[in-house]
Amino acid sequence: MKRDEVLDLAKVTLVDRGADYGDARVNFDRIAVMWTVIMGQKVTRAQVAQCMICLKLSRLAETPSHEDS
């Protein structure tokens, strides 16, 4: 897939995800509140993003050809 095709697909995916799940900042804030309760310590939106990146990297290590990874 060419660079422009990848970028176009990423844009469509971001719009679709936004329509399904709402604003990413609001969603990450919501996740941070829930994880704060579970972990018993303050979790920030940035930490949620970092953890989600780790989740994706772990999946990528298992199935590098999967498009969602």
Order of alpha helices (4+ residues) and beta strands (2+ residues): alpha-alpha-alpha
